[in-house]
Amino acid sequence: MDKAAQAELDRINALPTVTLKDKMAIPPQRGAELPHREYRTTMDESTKTMSLAQARLEASRCMDCKKPFCTAACPISMPIPQYLKLLAGGNIEGAVEMIRATSLLPSICSRVCPHEKQCQSSCAMGRTLKDMNKGIHMGETERFCMDYEREHMGGKKVPAMAPSTGKKVAVIGSGPAGFSAAVDLRTLGHDVTIFEAYDLLGGVLRYGIPQFRLPKDIVDYEYSILPKMGIEIKTGVTIGKDITIEQLKKDFDAIFIGNGAAQALKTGVPGEDLKGVYTAEEYLKKGNRGVEIESGKRVIVVGGGNVAMDAARMAFRLGAEDVRVVYRRTLNEMPACKAELREILNEGVVVMELHNPAEFIADENGHVKQAKLDLFQLGEPDEAGRPRPVKIEGQSETIDCETVVLAIGSRVSSEIKDTTPGLDTNRNGTYIVRAEDSCETSVDGVFVGGDAKHGPLTVVMAMKTGRDAAVQIHKALVG
């Protein structure tokens, strides 16, 4: 923390103390929500940012722990109590600067990261009140600060850059891992070129997360600094098809792979190749880009993660009247964030617990018309502690549908591995690294981060591994 920030914290510390009893009496603050059944037909963001009064009041609830569990639970160790104290004291600019000193994508992370499973799950206020939902809403306070920066502080500042090292680094993919690696490497003085397969930057942030959860002008806002930093951008280039790693190595001193896990998995059940059956990756990508997609009035989404929640909400916005999520366990075991689950239920999505597809049935034109679903019950816990779904023999149910969306996971595509001798991968396509804390692959000078390293996780984890890789690349290039 710099001297100015410390001085401001000292000033705020001198203000009259709000007692713990007073803090516990303040109700949790949240941004307004639009009427659920109305906004399920619009792509507009479904929640509003807190007001200034709400944000300061929410920040004032922080107990300012000497050993903040929230910071320890944050993958990037955000100094949460410190920025909340600045915010509560009215120094919004100081809070913004403190957030920016830790996170490269706070406008995005504040909207899409699972705070209830990370920082908020460890909040001392939530523990004191014996309800973690009443912990500090850290995602909302962070979102307020970053929206304030965009609207009242002149926007995001370009970071200072070290003198040129003369080294060149290629970054493959422009999702959160690629973005973070590129920014940090350029800050350290290296020349950086980003290679992106699509026509616009952002990866999963642009094409995987729906507009109503992450507006694309927010993505554009965070990404606007790349050309200002002198980072070269080449879109419409797929590494492994248009150019290989071996060819890149002739022009670059190091390579970072951050191409994500964009290859959707399928169920393997009969009929999944029928017309009207989509992977969630295809369904969301077309919906986000405004590409016409034949989505019927009755939609089934298979899966229980956040991607399934996004697909279910997208279905209403593409014209569905009846949307059902099919999941082989119960709501209690769903891996989706509780906030996302609350959203789909508020919008009218029906969750069919303890069901799983056995077959998709076609009409005379080869288009899906029904789904046959096996019934399940919960059995003994698996290695992760969740009860195993056990099929009930001889019991099934058939329901009508015009569209099926498969949201059962994804893996890293194989183009890069298939065209790079000596590049080792795991069974799920992720790249094998030389040690647990290493980002270097089995090929010298080729590093990896994000979902391509650890499989599909969160935006903040992808950002963290991109930054970790940038440090290791820098050390490899300049010592």
C-alpha positions as CSV (number, residue, x, y, z in Angstrom):
1,M,0.0,0.0,0.0
2,D,1.4,3.4,-0.9
3,K,1.8,6.4,1.5
4,A,-1.2,8.3,0.1
5,A,-3.5,5.3,0.6
6,Q,-2.2,4.6,4.1
7,A,-2.7,8.3,5.0
8,E,-6.3,8.1,3.8
9,L,-6.9,5.0,5.8
10,D,-5.4,6.8,8.8
11,R,-7.8,9.7,8.3
12,I,-10.8,7.4,8.1
13,N,-9.7,5.5,11.2
14,A,-9.9,8.8,13.0
15,L,-13.6,9.1,12.2
16,P,-16.2,8.2,14.9
17,T,-16.3,4.5,15.4
18,V,-19.4,2.5,14.3
19,T,-19.9,-0.2,16.9
20,L,-20.2,-3.9,16.0
21,K,-23.8,-3.7,17.3
22,D,-24.5,-0.9,14.9
23,K,-23.0,-2.7,12.0
24,M,-25.0,-5.9,12.7
25,A,-28.2,-3.8,12.7
26,I,-27.5,-2.5,9.1
27,P,-29.4,-4.6,6.6
28,P,-27.4,-6.0,3.7
29,Q,-27.6,-3.7,0.6
30,R,-28.0,-4.9,-3.0
31,G,-28.6,-3.2,-6.3
32,A,-32.1,-3.2,-7.6
33,E,-33.4,-6.0,-9.7
34,L,-35.7,-5.6,-12.7
35,P,-39.1,-7.4,-12.6
36,H,-38.1,-11.0,-13.4
37,R,-40.9,-12.0,-15.8
38,E,-40.4,-8.7,-17.7
39,Y,-36.6,-8.8,-18.1
40,R,-36.5,-12.4,-19.2
41,T,-37.4,-11.2,-22.7
42,T,-34.6,-8.6,-22.9
43,M,-30.8,-8.9,-23.2
44,D,-30.3,-5.9,-20.9
45,E,-28.4,-6.4,-17.6
46,S,-30.9,-7.8,-15.1
47,T,-29.5,-6.1,-12.0
48,K,-28.7,-2.5,-11.3
49,T,-25.5,-1.1,-9.7
50,M,-25.8,0.1,-6.1
51,S,-26.3,3.7,-5.4
52,L,-23.5,5.7,-3.7
53,A,-25.5,5.7,-0.4
54,Q,-26.0,1.9,-0.7
55,A,-22.4,1.2,-1.5
56,R,-21.0,3.3,1.4
57,L,-23.6,1.8,3.8
58,E,-22.7,-1.8,2.7
59,A,-19.0,-1.1,3.0
60,S,-19.6,0.3,6.5
61,R,-20.8,-3.1,7.6
62,C,-17.3,-4.6,7.3
63,M,-15.9,-5.7,10.6
64,D,-12.3,-4.8,9.6
65,C,-10.9,-8.1,10.8
66,K,-7.3,-8.2,11.8
67,K,-6.9,-11.4,9.8
68,P,-9.5,-11.0,7.0
69,F,-10.8,-14.4,6.0
70,C,-12.3,-12.8,2.8
71,T,-8.9,-11.8,1.5
72,A,-7.6,-15.2,2.2
73,A,-10.5,-16.8,0.3
74,C,-10.0,-14.5,-2.7
75,P,-7.9,-16.2,-5.4
76,I,-6.0,-13.0,-6.0
77,S,-5.9,-11.8,-2.4
78,M,-7.8,-8.6,-2.9
79,P,-7.3,-6.3,0.2
80,I,-11.1,-6.2,0.7
81,P,-11.3,-4.6,4.2
82,Q,-9.0,-1.9,3.1
83,Y,-10.9,-0.8,0.0
84,L,-14.2,-1.2,1.9
85,K,-12.9,1.2,4.6
86,L,-11.9,3.7,1.9
87,L,-15.4,3.4,0.2
88,A,-17.2,3.7,3.5
89,G,-15.2,6.8,4.3
90,G,-16.2,8.4,1.0
91,N,-12.8,8.0,-0.8
92,I,-14.1,6.2,-3.8
93,E,-11.1,7.1,-6.0
94,G,-8.8,5.5,-3.4
95,A,-11.0,2.4,-3.3
96,V,-10.8,2.1,-7.1
97,E,-7.1,2.5,-7.1
98,M,-6.7,-0.2,-4.5
99,I,-8.9,-2.6,-6.4
100,R,-7.0,-1.9,-9.7
101,A,-3.7,-2.6,-8.0
102,T,-4.8,-6.2,-7.4
103,S,-7.2,-7.0,-10.3
104,L,-6.9,-6.5,-14.0
105,L,-10.6,-7.2,-14.8
106,P,-12.6,-5.9,-11.8
107,S,-15.5,-4.6,-13.8
108,I,-16.0,-8.1,-15.1
109,C,-15.1,-10.1,-12.0
110,S,-17.4,-8.1,-9.9
111,R,-20.3,-9.2,-12.1
112,V,-19.5,-12.9,-12.9
113,C,-17.3,-14.3,-10.2
114,P,-18.9,-16.7,-7.6
115,H,-18.4,-14.4,-4.6
116,E,-20.7,-16.6,-2.5
117,K,-18.2,-19.4,-2.9
118,Q,-15.1,-17.3,-2.4
119,C,-14.7,-14.1,-0.4
120,Q,-18.3,-13.8,0.8
121,S,-18.3,-17.4,2.0
122,S,-15.7,-16.4,4.5
123,C,-17.1,-13.1,5.6
124,A,-16.9,-12.5,9.4
125,M,-20.2,-10.6,9.3
126,G,-22.0,-13.5,7.7
127,R,-20.5,-15.8,10.3
128,T,-21.5,-13.5,13.2
129,L,-25.1,-13.3,11.9
130,K,-25.1,-17.1,11.2
131,D,-26.2,-16.5,7.6
132,M,-23.5,-16.2,4.9
133,N,-26.1,-14.5,2.6
134,K,-25.9,-11.6,5.1
135,G,-22.1,-11.3,4.7
136,I,-20.8,-8.2,2.9
137,H,-21.8,-8.2,-0.7
138,M,-18.3,-7.7,-2.0
139,G,-19.1,-8.3,-5.7
140,E,-21.7,-5.5,-5.5
141,T,-19.3,-3.0,-3.8
142,E,-16.6,-3.8,-6.3
143,R,-19.0,-3.3,-9.1
144,F,-20.1,0.1,-7.8
145,C,-16.4,1.2,-7.6
146,M,-15.7,0.2,-11.1
147,D,-18.9,1.7,-12.6
148,Y,-18.0,4.9,-10.7
149,E,-14.5,4.8,-12.3
150,R,-16.0,4.4,-15.8
151,E,-18.7,7.1,-15.3
152,H,-17.0,9.7,-13.1
153,M,-13.3,9.2,-13.1
154,G,-12.4,9.5,-16.8
155,G,-12.2,5.7,-17.2
156,K,-9.5,3.1,-16.9
157,K,-5.9,4.3,-16.9
158,V,-3.2,2.8,-19.0
159,P,-0.6,1.2,-16.7
160,A,3.0,2.4,-16.7
161,M,5.3,0.3,-18.8
162,A,8.9,-0.6,-18.3
163,P,11.6,0.1,-20.9
164,S,11.6,-2.3,-23.8
165,T,13.4,-5.6,-23.3
166,G,13.6,-6.3,-27.0
167,K,11.8,-9.6,-26.4
168,K,8.7,-10.7,-28.2
169,V,5.9,-12.8,-26.8
170,A,3.0,-14.4,-28.6
171,V,-0.3,-14.8,-26.6
172,I,-2.8,-17.3,-28.0
173,G,-6.3,-16.5,-27.0
174,S,-7.8,-13.3,-25.6
175,G,-10.0,-14.5,-22.8
176,P,-9.2,-13.5,-19.2
177,A,-6.0,-15.6,-19.1
178,G,-4.6,-14.2,-22.4
179,F,-5.7,-10.7,-21.6
180,S,-3.9,-10.8,-18.2
181,A,-0.8,-12.4,-19.5
182,A,-0.6,-9.8,-22.3
183,V,-1.1,-6.8,-20.1
184,D,1.5,-7.9,-17.5
185,L,4.1,-8.9,-20.1
186,R,3.7,-5.5,-21.8
187,T,4.0,-3.8,-18.5
188,L,7.2,-5.6,-17.9
189,G,8.6,-4.2,-21.2
190,H,8.1,-7.0,-23.7
191,D,6.5,-6.7,-27.1
192,V,3.3,-8.6,-27.2
193,T,1.1,-9.9,-30.0
194,I,-2.3,-11.5,-29.3
195,F,-3.7,-14.1,-31.7
196,E,-7.5,-14.6,-31.4
197,A,-9.5,-17.1,-33.5
198,Y,-12.7,-15.0,-33.5
199,D,-13.3,-11.6,-35.0
200,L,-13.6,-9.8,-31.6
201,L,-11.5,-10.0,-28.4
202,G,-12.8,-11.5,-25.1
203,G,-13.1,-15.2,-25.6
204,V,-15.6,-16.6,-23.1
205,L,-16.2,-13.2,-21.7
206,R,-17.7,-12.1,-25.0
207,Y,-19.1,-15.3,-26.5
208,G,-19.8,-17.5,-23.5
209,I,-21.3,-15.3,-20.8
210,P,-24.7,-13.7,-21.8
211,Q,-25.2,-10.0,-22.3
212,F,-27.8,-9.9,-19.5
213,R,-25.1,-11.1,-17.0
214,L,-22.1,-9.3,-18.6
215,P,-22.8,-6.4,-20.9
216,K,-20.3,-6.4,-23.8
217,D,-19.6,-2.7,-23.4
218,I,-18.1,-3.7,-20.0
219,V,-15.8,-6.1,-21.9
220,D,-14.9,-3.4,-24.4
221,Y,-14.2,-1.0,-21.6
222,E,-11.7,-3.4,-19.9
223,Y,-10.1,-4.4,-23.2
224,S,-9.8,-0.9,-24.5
225,I,-6.3,-0.5,-23.0
226,L,-4.7,-3.2,-25.2
227,P,-4.1,-1.0,-28.3
228,K,-3.2,1.9,-26.0
229,M,-0.4,-0.2,-24.5
230,G,1.0,-0.9,-28.0
231,I,-0.1,-4.6,-27.9
232,E,-0.6,-5.9,-31.4
233,I,-3.8,-7.8,-32.1
234,K,-4.4,-10.4,-34.8
235,T,-8.0,-11.7,-35.0
236,G,-9.4,-14.4,-37.1
237,V,-6.2,-16.5,-36.6
238,T,-6.5,-20.1,-35.2
239,I,-3.3,-21.5,-33.9
240,G,-2.9,-25.1,-35.1
241,K,-4.8,-24.4,-38.3
242,D,-3.7,-21.1,-39.8
243,I,-0.3,-21.1,-38.1
244,T,1.6,-23.6,-35.8
245,I,3.5,-23.2,-32.6
246,E,6.6,-24.2,-34.4
247,Q,6.2,-21.3,-36.9
248,L,5.5,-18.9,-34.0
249,K,8.7,-19.9,-32.3
250,K,10.7,-18.5,-35.3
251,D,9.4,-15.0,-34.6
252,F,8.8,-15.0,-30.9
253,D,11.0,-15.5,-27.8
254,A,8.2,-17.1,-25.8
255,I,4.6,-18.2,-26.3
256,F,1.6,-18.2,-23.9
257,I,-1.3,-20.5,-24.6
258,G,-4.6,-19.3,-23.2
259,N,-7.1,-20.7,-25.7
260,G,-9.5,-21.9,-23.0
261,A,-11.7,-25.0,-22.9
262,A,-14.2,-24.3,-25.7
263,Q,-14.9,-27.7,-27.1
264,A,-18.3,-28.8,-25.6
265,L,-18.8,-32.3,-24.3
266,K,-21.8,-34.4,-25.4
267,T,-23.9,-37.0,-23.6
268,G,-23.4,-39.9,-25.9
269,V,-27.1,-40.8,-25.8
270,P,-29.1,-41.7,-28.9
271,G,-30.4,-38.7,-30.8
272,E,-28.0,-36.0,-29.6
273,D,-27.1,-35.2,-33.2
274,L,-30.7,-34.4,-34.2
275,K,-31.7,-31.0,-35.5
276,G,-32.6,-28.8,-32.6
277,V,-30.0,-30.3,-30.2
278,Y,-27.2,-27.8,-29.5
279,T,-24.2,-27.7,-27.2
280,A,-24.4,-24.8,-24.7
281,E,-21.2,-23.4,-26.3
282,E,-23.0,-23.1,-29.7
283,Y,-26.3,-21.9,-28.3
284,L,-24.8,-19.2,-26.1
285,K,-22.3,-18.0,-28.8
286,K,-25.1,-17.6,-31.4
287,G,-27.3,-15.9,-28.8
288,N,-24.6,-13.5,-27.7
289,R,-23.7,-12.6,-31.3
290,G,-27.3,-12.1,-32.4
291,V,-27.0,-14.9,-34.9
292,E,-30.3,-16.4,-35.9
293,I,-30.9,-19.7,-34.1
294,E,-33.9,-22.0,-34.4
295,S,-34.9,-22.2,-30.7
296,G,-38.4,-23.5,-30.1
297,K,-41.1,-22.7,-27.5
298,R,-40.3,-25.7,-25.3
299,V,-36.6,-26.0,-24.4
300,I,-34.7,-28.5,-22.3
301,V,-31.3,-27.7,-20.8
302,V,-29.2,-30.6,-19.6
303,G,-26.8,-29.8,-16.8
304,G,-26.5,-28.1,-13.4
305,G,-23.6,-25.7,-13.6
306,N,-23.5,-21.9,-14.3
307,V,-23.4,-22.5,-18.1
308,A,-26.7,-24.4,-17.8
309,M,-28.2,-21.5,-15.9
310,D,-27.0,-19.1,-18.6
311,A,-28.4,-21.3,-21.4
312,A,-31.8,-21.6,-19.6
313,R,-32.1,-17.9,-19.2
314,M,-31.0,-17.3,-22.8
315,A,-33.8,-19.7,-24.0
316,F,-36.4,-17.2,-22.8
317,R,-34.7,-14.4,-24.6
318,L,-34.7,-16.4,-27.8
319,G,-38.5,-16.9,-27.6
320,A,-39.1,-19.9,-25.4
321,E,-42.3,-20.2,-23.4
322,D,-41.4,-23.3,-21.3
323,V,-37.8,-23.9,-20.1
324,R,-36.8,-27.0,-18.1
325,V,-33.4,-27.8,-16.6
326,V,-32.8,-31.5,-16.4
327,Y,-30.3,-32.5,-13.7
328,R,-29.5,-36.0,-12.4
329,R,-29.1,-34.9,-8.7
330,T,-31.1,-32.4,-6.7
331,L,-31.0,-28.6,-6.3
332,N,-28.9,-29.1,-3.1
333,E,-26.1,-30.7,-5.2
334,M,-26.1,-28.3,-8.1
335,P,-22.7,-26.8,-8.7
336,A,-24.2,-23.6,-10.1
337,C,-23.9,-20.5,-7.9
338,K,-27.0,-20.0,-5.6
339,A,-27.4,-16.5,-7.1
340,E,-27.6,-18.0,-10.6
341,L,-30.0,-20.7,-9.5
342,R,-32.2,-18.0,-7.8
343,E,-32.2,-16.1,-11.1
344,I,-33.5,-19.0,-13.2
345,L,-36.2,-19.9,-10.7
346,N,-37.3,-16.2,-10.5
347,E,-37.6,-16.2,-14.3
348,G,-39.8,-19.3,-14.3
349,V,-37.4,-22.1,-15.3
350,V,-38.5,-25.5,-14.0
351,V,-35.8,-27.7,-12.6
352,M,-36.4,-31.4,-13.1
353,E,-34.4,-33.0,-10.3
354,L,-33.2,-36.6,-10.4
355,H,-33.7,-36.9,-14.2
356,N,-31.2,-37.6,-17.0
357,P,-31.6,-38.0,-20.8
358,A,-31.8,-41.6,-22.1
359,E,-32.8,-40.7,-25.7
360,F,-33.8,-37.8,-27.8
361,I,-36.6,-38.7,-30.2
362,A,-37.1,-37.2,-33.7
363,D,-40.1,-36.2,-35.7
364,E,-40.5,-37.1,-39.4
365,N,-38.1,-34.3,-40.4
366,G,-35.3,-35.4,-38.2
367,H,-35.9,-32.6,-35.7
368,V,-36.0,-33.4,-31.9
369,K,-39.6,-33.6,-30.6
370,Q,-39.3,-35.5,-27.3
371,A,-36.8,-36.4,-24.7
372,K,-36.9,-39.7,-22.8
373,L,-35.6,-39.2,-19.3
374,D,-34.4,-41.8,-16.9
375,L,-35.3,-41.3,-13.2
376,F,-32.6,-41.4,-10.5
377,Q,-32.2,-41.5,-6.8
378,L,-29.4,-40.4,-4.6
379,G,-26.9,-43.0,-3.4
380,E,-23.7,-43.1,-1.4
381,P,-21.3,-40.1,-1.6
382,D,-18.7,-40.0,-4.3
383,E,-15.0,-39.0,-3.9
384,A,-16.1,-35.3,-3.8
385,G,-18.6,-36.0,-1.0
386,R,-21.7,-35.5,-3.2
387,P,-24.3,-38.3,-3.2
388,R,-24.0,-40.4,-6.4
389,P,-27.0,-40.4,-8.7
390,V,-28.3,-44.0,-9.1
391,K,-30.6,-44.9,-12.0
392,I,-33.9,-46.4,-11.0
393,E,-34.3,-49.3,-13.4
394,G,-37.4,-49.5,-15.4
395,Q,-38.5,-45.9,-14.6
396,S,-38.5,-43.2,-17.2
397,E,-40.5,-40.2,-18.4
398,T,-41.0,-38.7,-21.9
399,I,-41.5,-35.0,-22.3
400,D,-42.1,-32.9,-25.4
401,C,-39.5,-30.3,-26.6
402,E,-38.4,-28.5,-29.8
403,T,-34.9,-27.6,-28.5
404,V,-32.3,-29.3,-26.3
405,V,-29.2,-27.6,-25.0
406,L,-26.4,-29.8,-23.6
407,A,-24.5,-28.0,-20.9
408,I,-22.5,-30.9,-19.4
409,G,-18.9,-29.5,-19.6
410,S,-16.2,-28.7,-22.0
411,R,-12.5,-29.6,-22.8
412,V,-9.6,-28.0,-24.5
413,S,-9.6,-28.4,-28.3
414,S,-6.8,-30.4,-29.9
415,E,-5.6,-28.3,-32.8
416,I,-2.5,-27.0,-31.0
417,K,-1.5,-30.4,-29.5
418,D,-2.0,-32.1,-32.9
419,T,0.4,-29.8,-34.7
420,T,3.0,-29.4,-32.0
421,P,5.6,-32.2,-31.5
422,G,6.4,-32.9,-27.9
423,L,3.4,-31.0,-26.4
424,D,1.9,-33.2,-23.8
425,T,-1.7,-33.0,-22.5
426,N,-4.0,-34.6,-20.0
427,R,-7.0,-36.6,-20.9
428,N,-9.3,-33.5,-20.8
429,G,-7.0,-31.7,-23.3
430,T,-5.3,-29.5,-20.6
431,Y,-1.6,-29.0,-21.0
432,I,0.8,-30.8,-18.7
433,V,3.1,-28.4,-16.9
434,R,6.6,-29.2,-15.5
435,A,5.7,-28.8,-11.8
436,E,2.6,-28.0,-9.8
437,D,3.5,-24.3,-9.5
438,S,4.9,-24.0,-13.1
439,C,3.1,-22.7,-16.1
440,E,5.7,-24.0,-18.6
441,T,4.6,-26.9,-20.8
442,S,6.6,-29.8,-22.0
443,V,7.9,-27.6,-24.9
444,D,10.6,-25.2,-24.0
445,G,9.5,-21.5,-24.1
446,V,5.8,-22.4,-24.3
447,F,3.7,-21.5,-21.3
448,V,0.0,-22.0,-20.4
449,G,-2.7,-20.5,-18.2
450,G,-6.5,-20.3,-17.7
451,D,-8.8,-23.2,-18.6
452,A,-6.1,-24.6,-20.9
453,K,-4.1,-25.3,-17.8
454,H,-6.6,-26.2,-15.1
455,G,-9.8,-26.9,-17.0
456,P,-13.0,-24.8,-16.8
457,L,-13.0,-22.7,-13.6
458,T,-13.7,-19.1,-12.9
459,V,-12.7,-15.8,-14.6
460,V,-10.6,-14.8,-11.6
461,M,-8.7,-18.1,-11.6
462,A,-8.0,-17.7,-15.3
463,M,-6.8,-14.1,-14.7
464,K,-4.5,-15.3,-11.9
465,T,-2.9,-18.1,-13.9
466,G,-2.4,-15.7,-16.8
467,R,-0.5,-13.3,-14.4
468,D,1.5,-16.2,-12.9
469,A,2.6,-17.2,-16.4
470,A,3.6,-13.7,-17.2
471,V,6.0,-13.6,-14.2
472,Q,7.5,-16.9,-15.2
473,I,7.9,-15.9,-18.8
474,H,9.6,-12.6,-17.7
475,K,12.0,-14.6,-15.6
476,A,12.8,-17.0,-18.4
477,L,13.4,-14.1,-20.8
478,V,15.5,-11.7,-18.7
479,G,16.5,-13.7,-15.6
